[in-house]
Amino acid sequence: MIEHYLFESPGLGVVALVIIGIGAFVVLNRRAQPARGIAGGGVCVLLAAAWWATASLVTTPREVLIARSVVLVDLAGSGDSDEIALMLDEQIRVVAWRDSAGREKLLDDLERVVRGRGGVESARVVASSGTLDGPNVGRTHVRIRVEASSLAPPLSWWRIDWVLRGDQWRAVRLEWLDAPDWVRRSGID
């Protein structure tokens, strides 16, 4: 959690440091100590700038997972099954319809739906969040907007479970979180 405030969303802390710096300058200046006010305020403002610069240079593992999810959805929307295959683990499970589907079924369905009769024109992430569940395990939740000529839902929530294999995060499980019951029972064909 502290990583989030230090590197992913440092705005509140940076603003607080700047306000403290301005406050120190004003208070010490009123007490006839302008040199100390400038020094104290300047140090706070410099610390705030250093914090902001450091945060902009650091990419946390959680940010990497969210970025991978966005890339996965973009590739799915374009139907690029070759690139998607590189992001999927060999043991991936898709939980959305029927019992579950594996890697080859997922890639076949993607080919059929996006490039074939499904009429998917694009897919993009409109909201996302992520967490690390362990040193090599994480998950993301993404809200996806799909533009399609078919009956595909325009907005849907998906959970993507990730595992770190070597230096690459790979998707090991995809779950359609808000799939209607009739879809879960009957399947999508």
N, C-alpha and C positions, 0 to 999 in steps of 0.2 A: 504494500500500500504506500509506503514511504517513497518507493521508486516512482510511483505515479506522480506524486507531488513534486519530487525533485527533478525528474527528467521529462515526463510526458505532459504535465500541466503545471509549469512553474509560475504561471501568471500571478496567482494570489500571493505567493511568497515574495516574488520580485516587487510587486506593488507595495507590499508591506515594508520591505526594506527601503524603498524609495521614500515612502511616507515617514518612516523612522528617521531617515537621513534629513529630510526637509524639516521635520520636527526638531531634531537635534540642532540644526543650523539656526532655526528661529529662536529656540529657547536660549541657546548659548549666546547668540547675537544680542538678545535682550538683556542678558546678564553682563554685557560689556566684555564678552570673550569671543570676539569674531574669529580669531585664528582657530580656536578649538571648534567653533561651530562649522567653519569651512572644512576643517580636517575630519571631524566626526560625520558631517553630512556627506562629504566627498567619499569617505571610506564606504559608507552604506550604499551610495549610488554606484560606486565601482564594484562592490560585492554583488549588487543586483545585476549589473551588466555582465559580470563574469558568470553568474548563475545562469542567466538567460542564454549566453553564448554556449556554455557547457551543455545545457539542456538541448539546444538546437543541434549539437554535434553528436549526441548520444542517441542511439536507437535501442530501445529496450526489447527483450524477447517478446513481450506482449505486443508491442507495435509491429514486430516482424510477423507474428501470427495473424494479426489483423490485415496487414498488407498482403500476406499470402492468400488469405480468404478473398480479398478483393480481386486479386489476380485470377484465382480459381473461378470466381463468378464471371469475370470478364471473358475468360477463355471459354467457359461453358456457353455464354451468350453468343460467342462467335462460332461455336461448334468446332473448335480446334482440339480434337480428341488426342492428337499426338502430344501436344504440349501438356494437356490435362493428365495424360498417362504418366508423365514424368513427376507430377505432383502427388499422385496417388500411391499409397502403399499397396503392396501385392495382396495383403489380407483385408483390404477395405470392405466395409459393410455399409450398405445403404438401407436405412430404415425409413421407409415412407409408404410403401405399399407391399402387399403380400407379407411374407415373413421378412425377408431381407434379400438384397441382391449383392453380387460380388462385382469385382472390377470389370470383367468382360461384359457383363450385362449392363453395367452403368455406361460404359463406353459405347456399346451398341445402341442403347436407348438414347444417348446424347446425339449420336449420329442420325438416328431416325427422327427424333423430335426437332432438333435444330435445323438440320439440313434437309429433312424430308417433309413429311406431311404435317408435322406439328406446328409449323409456321412461326417459330420463335424468331423474332427480329433482333431483340437485344435483351440483355439482362445486366443489371447493375446493382451494386450495394448502396442502399440509402441510409442504413444505420448499422453499427457494428459495436461489438464489445468482445473482450477476450480476457482470459485468465490462464495462468500457469498452475497446473495441478501438481506438478512435481518438476524435477530437474530436466526431464526429457519428454514431458507430457503436458499438453495444453488443449484448450478448446476455445472456440469462438462462436458467437451467435451473430448471425447476419440477417438483416431484413433485405429481401431482394425484390426489386421491381422488374417485372418481365413485360415486355411489349411483344404480344403474339396475336396472330389471327385465329388461334385455337381457343379452347375454353380454359387455358391455363390461368390460374389465379394471378391477378396483376401484382399483388403483394403477398409475400410469404416469409415466414421465419424459418431459418435453418440453423442447426447446430453442427459444427464441424469439429471433430476430435482430431488432434494432431499428435504425432510422435516424432521425436528428433532421431533420424537415422544418419549417422555420420555428422555431416554439417548441414543437412537438408531436412527441413520440416516437411513431413508427408502426411496427407490426410488418411486417417484409418477408419473413420466412421462419419457418415453424413446422415442427418436425421431431419426430416421435414416436421417441424414442431407443431405447426397449426394445420396439418392435413385433416380434411373432413373425415368423419367416420366411414362414409361410403367409399372413400378412396382407400383407406386403410384396409377395408374388408374386400373390396372387389379388384383393386389394382388399376393401373393406368395403362391402357392399351389403345 
